[in-house]
Amino acid sequence: MRLRLRPYLHSIDFDIIKNWITDERTHALWCAGRFPYPLEYDSFRQSLDDMAMRNGDAPFTATDDDGKPIGFFCLSVDCASEEAMLKFVVIDSNRRGERYGRMMITQILRYAFLLSEVKAVILNVFSVNEAARHCYLRAGFQVRSETPDAFQFKDESWGRCNMIKTRRGE
């Protein structure tokens, strides 16, 4: 069982990825309302293009041995701070529990540290998203800060956890 990363291909990947976001709460956990729910082809493409222009976000797709998409994320590199920001991480809900999340995070870190030559990868995750937090902690991320009540979803108030993984020796 292997996992590969490749650039996100909107015309091929969108219809697959949008089906992983099955309800409004899952959508909010994934993107904090950055994209309209439900995901729509043109608006998602435009949002990704805008983020690429503004922040240098690059969208990627993770695929299994057969080339089938099983994950998605965006990564932006800040050359001045030598940090990469990991955003919008999602795994096919039908493939969760098969170690693909951990494998994808490992590949992302390898890409960021070896190819992008950053000193650290940072991310934000909602405190209520315990499965994602656990995955990041197992991958070696450490909590830098926590902000209570950072996001409102309907009658819920979610805290935000900022996490960092530094390159070995940094």
ChimeraX attribute file (.defattr): number of C-alpha atoms within 10 A of each C-alpha:
attribute: neighborCount
match mode: 1-to-1
recipient: residues
	/A:1	9
	/A:2	10
	/A:3	20
	/A:4	18
	/A:5	19
	/A:6	13
	/A:7	13
	/A:8	18
	/A:9	12
	/A:10	17
	/A:11	9
	/A:12	10
	/A:13	17
	/A:14	18
	/A:15	13
	/A:16	15
	/A:17	20
	/A:18	17
	/A:19	13
	/A:20	17
	/A:21	21
	/A:22	11
	/A:23	11
	/A:24	14
	/A:25	14
	/A:26	14
	/A:27	21
	/A:28	19
	/A:29	21
	/A:30	20
	/A:31	16
	/A:32	17
	/A:33	14
	/A:34	12
	/A:35	17
	/A:36	15
	/A:37	15
	/A:38	14
	/A:39	17
	/A:40	13
	/A:41	13
	/A:42	11
	/A:43	12
	/A:44	18
	/A:45	16
	/A:46	12
	/A:47	14
	/A:48	19
	/A:49	15
	/A:50	13
	/A:51	16
	/A:52	16
	/A:53	11
	/A:54	9
	/A:55	13
	/A:56	16
	/A:57	22
	/A:58	19
	/A:59	22
	/A:60	19
	/A:61	25
	/A:62	25
	/A:63	19
	/A:64	15
	/A:65	10
	/A:66	9
	/A:67	13
	/A:68	14
	/A:69	23
	/A:70	25
	/A:71	26
	/A:72	23
	/A:73	22
	/A:74	22
	/A:75	22
	/A:76	20
	/A:77	21
	/A:78	14
	/A:79	11
	/A:80	7
	/A:81	10
	/A:82	14
	/A:83	22
	/A:84	25
	/A:85	18
	/A:86	22
	/A:87	20
	/A:88	17
	/A:89	21
	/A:90	25
	/A:91	21
	/A:92	18
	/A:93	14
	/A:94	9
	/A:95	12
	/A:96	13
	/A:97	10
	/A:98	10
	/A:99	11
	/A:100	21
	/A:101	25
	/A:102	17
	/A:103	18
	/A:104	25
	/A:105	19
	/A:106	16
	/A:107	16
	/A:108	21
	/A:109	22
	/A:110	14
	/A:111	14
	/A:112	23
	/A:113	20
	/A:114	12
	/A:115	9
	/A:116	17
	/A:117	16
	/A:118	21
	/A:119	18
	/A:120	21
	/A:121	23
	/A:122	19
	/A:123	20
	/A:124	19
	/A:125	24
	/A:126	24
	/A:127	20
	/A:128	14
	/A:129	16
	/A:130	11
	/A:131	12
	/A:132	19
	/A:133	20
	/A:134	12
	/A:135	16
	/A:136	22
	/A:137	15
	/A:138	12
	/A:139	16
	/A:140	14
	/A:141	20
	/A:142	17
	/A:143	17
	/A:144	13
	/A:145	12
	/A:146	16
	/A:147	13
	/A:148	13
	/A:149	13
	/A:150	13
	/A:151	17
	/A:152	12
	/A:153	13
	/A:154	7
	/A:155	6
	/A:156	9
	/A:157	14
	/A:158	19
	/A:159	18
	/A:160	19
	/A:161	21
	/A:162	18
	/A:163	20
	/A:164	22
	/A:165	21
	/A:166	17
	/A:167	16
	/A:168	8
	/A:169	5
	/A:170	6
